[in-house]
Amino acid sequence: MSADPAATEVHRLEVERVDMLDPHDLADLCEATNAAIVEGGGFGWVEAQSRSALERHFRGVMLVPEREFFIARLDGQVVGSAQLVRPPRNNEAQGFAAQLTHAFIAPYARGFGLARLLVRRVEERAAAMGIRVLNLDVRATQESAITLFERLGYVRWGSHPAYARVGGETVAGFFYYRLLEPQHGRSTADALGRIKT
């Protein structure tokens, strides 16, 4: 019995932080975004968007100083993205925490470990910046995302019964956090003290 050639094929997985996209990458990202929206990927939109609307959105994201934008590539093609959002400078009380938001991989690029790599790269960047806590939230209907985040060590701390409206129905949402360890300096446990849950 011969092995399935598709099963042994090696794919190139890449994640990079960007502050601009060339037209080809932007087109790939728009296509991936709409594929995720249609599949119920929870990007915030519930209906596919026009290419011009998505282009304006992503260009705007890359202009916000508190946001860092990451793209995921499968064999060179942009197939997903994530954002790391830091609190504004006037929010010193929460300056140790950041938000992982709008993380997705297009349905046609799933199953290769790219989502895990994307989240880990965002975590690495956050930790390198001195972020001690990474927060995120997700629709209760996004079972694969929930499974991924929980396997990566995110702790569910709460839920909201009226988190979103999708298809005329109210959907619950879950809230998560993960403690990060910086590369240098005091440990997160020493810096934050005992965290009460």
N, C-alpha and C positions, 0 to 999 in steps of 0.2 A: 504494500500500500504506500503510495507516494504522499509526501507532505503537501499541504495546501500552500502554494507560493505566496498567496496574500497573507497567510498567517506568519510567514517568516520574513516578510518585507520589513525593512527598517526605515522608520520615518524620522525626519529631523524636527525636533521640538525646540522652539526658541521663545523666550520672553524678554522683552526689552522695554525700558522706560524711554518715552519719547516726548518731545515738546513740539513736534511738527510731523506731518505725514505727507509723503509725495502723493500725487493724484491716484496712482495705481493702488497703493496701500489704503488710501482713504476709500476708494471704490470697493476694495475687498472687505474693509471694515463695515461699510454700509450694508453690503450684501449679508455678511455674517450677523449683523445686528438684526436685520429684518427676519432672517431665518430663525433666530432665537426668539424674537417677539412672537412670530406666528406659532412656534412650537410651545409657547407659554413660558418662555425663559425668564420672565419677570424683570425685564430691563426697566420697568416703570411704565413703558407704553404697553398697551394691550392690542393695538392695531399696527400693522406695518406702516412705516413712514415713507414719505418721498425721499429720494436721494438728496435733494437740496436741503430738506429739513434735518436729515441726519448729518450732512456735511457741516451745516451751521452749528449743530449741537456739539460735534466733536471739536471743531475749531474753537468754539467758546470754552469748552472744558480745558483745553490746553493753554488758555490765557489766564486762568484763575490761579493766583499765586499759591493758594493753600492746597491745590490739587496736583497730584502727580499721576500721569497717565501711562499705563502699561498696555502693550499689545502682545498677543500670543500668535505665533506663527507655526503652521504645520507645513513642512516642506517649502518654506519660504512665503507661503500665502498667509495673510492676516486672517485669522479665524475667530478672534475673540479679544476681549480687553477687560481691564479692571481699573479702578481709580482708588488712590490712597488720598484721603481727605484729612488734613490737619486742622485743628481748631484755629480760628483767627488769633492774631497776636495779642489782642486784648482779653482773651480767655486764658489767662495764666493758670487758673485753678484746674483746667482740664488739659493743659499743655502736654501732659504725659501720655495722652491717649489720642488715637486717630480712628478713622472709620474706613473700612474696606467696603466699597460700594460698586454697584454696576459690574460685578464680575460675571462673565459669561464666556462660554465657548459655543460656537455654532453647532447645531445638532449633527451636521455632517463631519465634524472634526472631533467628536467625542470618542472615548474609549482608548485613547492613546496615552493618558496620564497628563495631558496638557493643562487641565483645570487645576490639578494638584500643583504642578510646576508654577502656574500663574500665581496661585495664592501664596506659595512659598517665597516667590521672588518679591511679592509685595511685603510679606512679613520681614524678609531680610532687609529690605530698604527701610522699612519702618524702624526696625531694631537699630540699624546703623545710624538713624537720625535721633536716637535716644527715646523713641516711643516705647512705652512699657506695656500698653494695653491696646489691642486692636479690637474694635467693635464692628458688628455687622448685623443686618436684619434681613429676613427672607420670608417670602410667602409660604404658608403652610402647605401649599399645593406643589411646591418645588422639591419633591422628594429626593431627587438625585443630588441637588445642591445641599440639602440638609444632611444627607448621608455623608457627603464629602466633608463638610465643615466639622461634623461630629467626629469623623475618623481622623481629622487633622488636629483634634484637641480643643475645638471651640466648645465652650460651656454655655448651654442654654440657660438664661437667667430669667426669662419672662416671655409672655405672649400677649398679644393684643387681638381680641376677638373681631374687631372691625378695622383691620389693617389696610385692606384694599378692596376695590370694587372691580371685578373682572367678569365680563359676560353677563352683566346684570345681577351678579351674586356678590355678597359680602364674603371676603376671604380673611381668615385669621393670618397673623404673622408671628414669627418667632424672633427673639433677640438673643444674640450670642456675644461672648467676649473670649479673648485668648490673651494670656500673659506672654509677653515677649522678653527675652533676655538680651541685653545689649552686648556688643562685642567686647566692650571695655567698661571698667568702673564697677560700681556697686551692683549687686544682683537686684532683680526686681523685687524679691521678697524683702530685702533690706531697705530698698528705696521706698516702697509703698507700705510696708508693715503688713500686719494681718488684715486680710480682706474678708469682710463679713458678707456672707451670701444668704 
